[in-house]
Amino acid sequence: MEATVGLLAEVGIDRTTVSAVVARSGVARATVYRRWPTREALIEAALSQVKGRPPFPLSGDLEKDLAAAGEQARAVFAEPTFQAFLPILVRDLLRDRSAQGVSDTYDSVAPNMRRLGEEYRQLALSAGLRPEVDPIVVGDILVGSVLMHLLSTGRPAARATATKIVDVLLNGLRRRDKTGRA
């Protein structure tokens, strides 16, 4: 895992290969594949280590899951290891040109955001939220606001700040009647 994280930091996600990990670590290829059956599984495990936490489970309660996503973003951006890795991640994100609108690199780092987007697409209307809002934009607002707090203040968001970001987001997403009431 140390070799993988080191390679990710040096050459980025796209250029980190199992062969390079094997060469750097001195571990047999079969040993790597026994633990991580694919390159993607190895990269995901390394990114989880850098983030300091696994993906949060989705509950099917959209508001609860958006709150969990806000807390996850806050906690990940508070990790010193992740903060050190952030410039490398940004470089890879800027190079990644996915045709689906969300980069493969972003999916590797934040796998639940695509799932949360699908959940939003399916449950927004029944949850009283605006179904016409692009789910990718919902995730961008949430994660982007927490990241921007870190970048603009030099400090990770406090729990109360992340909660407020989610509250403001949900307030903007709530469906309103003709009088403007939620």
N, C-alpha and C positions, 0 to 999 in steps of 0.2 A: 504494500500500500504506500509506503514511503517513496519508493521508486516511481510509482504512478503519479503521486501528488507532485513530486519534483519535476517530472516530465511535463505534467500539465502546466506548471508554472513557467517552465522554460520554453516549451515549444507550442503550447496550446492544446486544445481538445482535439482538433482535426488531425494534428500530426503526432499525437500520442498513440503508439501502436503497442500491441502485445509483444512484438519482437523487441521493441525498445525497452519495455518494462523488464522483459526477461534478461536482456543484456545488462541493464543497469543493476538489477537486483541480484543476479547470479542464481536465481531460482529456476528450476526446470520448467519448461513450457507446460508440461503436463500438470505440474503443481498449480500453476496459475489457472489453467482451465478447469482443474478439479474444483477450485473455489469459486471462480467466476467463469461460467460457461461461454460467455461472449465478451468481446471488447466493450460493448455497450454496458454490460453488467459491471465490468471492472471500472470503467469511467464513472458510472453512477455511484459505485461504492466509494470511490475516491472523492467525488464531489460531495457526497453525504458526510464524509469525514471532514472535509474543508468547511462545510456548512455547520457541522457540529450537531446535526439532527437529521433523522429520516423524514421523508415526506409525511405530512399530517394526513390522517384518515378523513375521507369525506363521509359525512353523516347522512346526506340527503336533505338536510335542513339548510336551505340556501343562506339565510342570514347567519346562522351559526358557522357555516363553512367559510363565509366571507370574513367573519371575525377571526376564525382560526387561521385563515390566510394572512390577515393583517398581523396577527401575533407571530406567525411563522416568519414573515418577512422581517419584522422587528428583531426577533431573536437571531436570525441568520446575519443580518447586517450588524448586530452587536458583537458577533464573534470576531476576535482579533485576527484569527487565521483567515477568515473569509475576507475581512477588510484588506489584508495583505494581498490576497488573491484577486481582489476586485479589478485592478487595472488589467490583469491578464485576461480576465473574463470579458471585460468590456472590449478589449482588442478582438477577441474571438467572436463576440456578438456582432461587432461591426463588419467583420469579414464574412459572416454566415449569411448567405442569401437564399433562404428557404422560399420555395414557391407557395407554401401554404399560409404565409402571413406571420407565422411564429417560427423563429429560428430553431433549428435542431439543437444548437448550443443551449438556448434558453430552456428548451424541453429537458435537456440533460440536467440542468441546474434546478429547475423548478417544474418537475413533472406533473405536479398537481394543478398547475395553472391551466393547462389545456383541459384537464378533467373538470376543473371548476367552471371553465367556460362552457363545456358541454352541459354541466348541471344547470348553469344559468340559462342556457338556451331552452332546456326542458322545463325548468321549474319557475322561471321568472313570473309568468302570468299568474300561476296559482299562488305564488308567494306575494302577490300584490306589487310586483316590480315591473318596470317597463321592459317588455319583451323586444322592443325594436332596437334597444341599445346593443351594439356589437359586444359580445362577451369578451373579446380580446381587449376592448377599450376598458371594460370594467376591471380586468386584471392589471392593465397598464396604469390606471388611475391609482389603484391600491398599492401595488409594488412601487410604482414611480414616486408616489408621495412619501412613502417610508424611506426610499433611497434618497430622494431629494432632501429630506430632513437631515440625513447623515452628511450629505455633501455640503449643504448650506450652513450647518452648525458645527460640523466636525465631531458630532456626538450622535450615537444611535438614538432613535426615538425611544422615549419612555413608554411603558405599557399604556399609560393614560393617553399619550399622543397617538399611538397606533389605534387605540379604541376610538378616539375622536375622529381619526381619518376614516375609519369604517363607518362611524355614525353619519358623517357628512356624506360619504359615498352613498349609503343606503337612503338617506333623506333625498338625495338627488335622483335616485333610481325609483323611488316610490311612485306608483301611478296616482294621478290626481283626477278629481272630478272637474267639471267645468268651472267650479268656483275656486279651484286651486287647492282644495283640501285633499289630503292623503286618504 
